[in-house]
Amino acid sequence: MNTLVLASELSGRVVVTLGGEAVAQIKDVVFDGPAGRITGFTLSGRGLLAGPLKQSLRFSHVHAIGPSAVMIVSQSLFEDRDAVVGRGEAGRGRVLGAPVLTEEGTDIGTVADVVVETGSSGRVVGFEIAANDNLDPEHRKVFVPRGQSLAVSGEALVIPAQAQRFVADDLPSFAAQAEAFLTHMRQR
């Protein structure tokens, strides 16, 4: 498994070319819920007074994601904003703040963030959720694996009931839990 990062941590990262030129900054992450992956990024200019750009960046055009920057081959890979944001999968609703339900209908919290694999796929591995009493009486933020989410929309995120058994308290330990969940699901 590649390195895991919260989608919110990608916002604000500098976009640099292989030549070292800082050309933009990540504004928002565009998420395809049904496919369970990141499709791209909206961009803003660099600097305190810079606003949103009319261009976007497809995830497939990302060369590498580092701890403080997103690397691309060239600025020529930027596309019209609607090329990424206007696609059908990007318009299915907001994920953050959506209730999280098990396939059995148990409400276990709300989506606080999305956990993304930084490798070439942009795969969504799981979600950080603000847990409620049904999952955690202390109402902590915990990480739950995505598996094959049954539904992701602005209405709700529906996950397999077994995912509740693979919850982690922090991102480093979540990588092992997500892998264990996938192994468990394959063996079923």
C-alpha positions as CSV (number, residue, x, y, z in Angstrom):
1,M,0.0,0.0,0.0
2,N,1.2,3.5,-0.8
3,T,1.4,6.3,1.7
4,L,-2.0,7.5,3.1
5,V,-3.0,11.1,3.4
6,L,-6.1,13.0,4.3
7,A,-7.7,14.8,1.4
8,S,-7.8,18.0,3.4
9,E,-4.0,17.9,3.8
10,L,-3.6,18.1,0.0
11,S,-5.5,21.4,-0.1
12,G,-3.0,24.2,0.0
13,R,0.0,22.2,-1.3
14,V,2.1,23.8,-4.0
15,V,1.9,22.4,-7.5
16,V,5.4,22.3,-9.0
17,T,6.8,21.2,-12.4
18,L,9.7,18.8,-12.8
19,G,11.8,21.9,-13.6
20,G,11.1,23.2,-10.1
21,E,8.7,26.0,-11.0
22,A,5.8,26.6,-8.6
23,V,2.8,27.1,-10.9
24,A,-0.3,26.8,-8.7
25,Q,-1.7,25.6,-5.4
26,I,-4.3,22.9,-4.7
27,K,-7.6,24.4,-3.8
28,D,-10.0,21.5,-3.6
29,V,-9.9,17.7,-4.2
30,V,-12.5,16.4,-6.7
31,F,-13.8,13.0,-5.5
32,D,-15.6,10.3,-7.5
33,G,-17.6,8.5,-4.8
34,P,-18.9,5.5,-6.8
35,A,-15.4,4.7,-8.2
36,G,-13.8,5.4,-4.8
37,R,-11.0,7.6,-6.2
38,I,-9.7,11.2,-6.6
39,T,-10.3,12.4,-10.2
40,G,-8.5,15.7,-9.9
41,F,-7.9,19.1,-8.2
42,T,-9.2,22.6,-8.5
43,L,-6.4,25.1,-8.4
44,S,-5.7,28.6,-7.1
45,G,-2.9,30.9,-7.8
46,R,0.2,31.3,-5.6
47,G,0.3,34.0,-3.0
48,L,-1.9,35.5,-0.4
49,L,-4.1,37.5,-2.7
50,A,-4.3,35.0,-5.5
51,G,-7.8,33.6,-6.2
52,P,-9.1,30.5,-7.9
53,L,-7.8,29.6,-11.3
54,K,-10.1,28.7,-14.2
55,Q,-7.9,25.6,-14.7
56,S,-7.8,22.3,-13.0
57,L,-5.5,19.3,-12.8
58,R,-6.6,15.7,-13.5
59,F,-5.2,13.2,-11.0
60,S,-3.8,11.1,-13.8
61,H,-1.5,14.0,-14.7
62,V,0.1,14.1,-11.3
63,H,3.7,12.8,-11.4
64,A,4.1,12.5,-7.6
65,I,2.7,13.7,-4.4
66,G,5.1,14.7,-1.7
67,P,4.7,15.9,1.9
68,S,4.6,19.6,0.8
69,A,4.0,19.6,-3.0
70,V,2.3,18.0,-5.9
71,M,4.6,17.4,-8.8
72,I,3.6,17.6,-12.5
73,V,5.6,17.3,-15.7
74,S,4.5,20.7,-17.1
75,Q,1.9,23.4,-16.6
76,S,0.6,22.5,-20.0
77,L,-1.3,19.6,-18.3
78,F,-3.7,22.0,-16.7
79,E,-7.2,21.8,-18.3
80,D,-10.3,23.9,-18.2
81,R,-11.8,23.7,-14.8
82,D,-15.0,22.0,-16.1
83,A,-12.9,19.2,-17.7
84,V,-12.5,17.8,-14.2
85,V,-15.2,19.4,-12.0
86,G,-17.9,19.3,-14.7
87,R,-17.7,15.6,-15.2
88,G,-20.8,13.6,-14.0
89,E,-19.0,11.8,-11.2
90,A,-17.9,15.1,-9.5
91,G,-21.4,16.4,-9.3
92,R,-23.0,13.7,-7.1
93,G,-22.9,15.7,-3.9
94,R,-20.5,16.6,-1.1
95,V,-19.0,13.9,1.0
96,L,-17.8,15.9,4.0
97,G,-20.5,16.1,6.6
98,A,-22.5,13.3,5.2
99,P,-23.9,10.7,7.7
100,V,-22.1,7.4,7.8
101,L,-24.4,4.3,7.8
102,T,-23.7,0.6,7.8
103,E,-25.5,-1.5,5.3
104,E,-27.8,-2.6,8.1
105,G,-28.9,1.1,8.6
106,T,-26.9,1.9,11.8
107,D,-25.8,5.5,11.9
108,I,-22.2,5.6,13.2
109,G,-21.2,9.2,12.6
110,T,-20.5,11.8,9.9
111,V,-17.7,12.1,7.4
112,A,-14.9,14.4,8.5
113,D,-12.3,13.7,5.8
114,V,-11.3,11.3,3.1
115,V,-8.3,9.0,3.3
116,V,-6.4,8.8,0.0
117,E,-3.6,6.6,-1.2
118,T,-0.9,8.9,-2.7
119,G,0.2,6.4,-5.4
120,S,-0.8,6.5,-9.0
121,S,-4.4,5.4,-8.5
122,G,-5.7,8.1,-6.2
123,R,-7.7,5.4,-4.5
124,V,-9.8,6.3,-1.5
125,V,-8.9,3.8,1.2
126,G,-11.3,5.0,3.9
127,F,-12.8,7.9,5.8
128,E,-12.1,9.9,8.9
129,I,-15.5,10.0,10.7
130,A,-16.7,11.9,13.7
131,A,-18.1,8.9,15.5
132,N,-21.3,8.8,17.5
133,D,-22.5,6.6,20.4
134,N,-23.2,3.7,18.1
135,L,-19.5,3.4,17.2
136,D,-17.5,5.2,20.0
137,P,-19.1,6.5,23.2
138,E,-16.3,9.1,23.5
139,H,-17.3,10.6,20.1
140,R,-13.7,10.7,18.8
141,K,-12.7,11.1,15.2
142,V,-11.8,7.6,14.0
143,F,-10.8,6.1,10.7
144,V,-13.0,3.5,9.0
145,P,-12.1,1.5,5.8
146,R,-14.1,2.2,2.6
147,G,-14.1,-1.3,1.2
148,Q,-16.6,-1.4,-1.5
149,S,-18.8,1.4,-0.3
150,L,-22.4,0.8,-1.2
151,A,-23.2,4.4,-1.7
152,V,-21.5,7.8,-1.4
153,S,-23.4,11.0,-2.0
154,G,-24.4,14.2,-0.3
155,E,-27.1,12.2,1.4
156,A,-25.1,9.4,3.1
157,L,-22.0,7.2,3.0
158,V,-23.1,3.5,3.3
159,I,-20.3,1.1,4.3
160,P,-20.3,-2.7,5.0
161,A,-21.2,-3.5,8.6
162,Q,-17.9,-5.4,9.0
163,A,-15.9,-2.2,8.4
164,Q,-16.7,-1.2,12.0
165,R,-14.4,-4.0,13.3
166,F,-11.4,-2.4,11.5
167,V,-11.5,1.1,12.9
168,A,-8.3,2.9,13.9
169,D,-7.6,5.9,16.1
170,D,-4.8,7.4,13.9
171,L,-3.7,7.4,10.3
172,P,-0.5,5.4,10.7
173,S,-2.3,2.5,12.3
174,F,-5.2,2.8,9.9
175,A,-3.0,1.6,7.0
176,A,-2.7,-1.9,8.6
177,Q,-6.4,-1.9,9.5
178,A,-7.5,-1.0,5.9
179,E,-5.3,-3.8,4.5
180,A,-6.7,-6.3,7.1
181,F,-10.2,-5.2,6.1
182,L,-9.5,-5.8,2.4
183,T,-8.0,-9.3,3.2
184,H,-11.1,-10.1,5.3
185,M,-13.4,-9.0,2.5
186,R,-11.6,-11.2,-0.1
187,Q,-11.8,-14.2,2.1
188,R,-15.6,-14.0,2.5
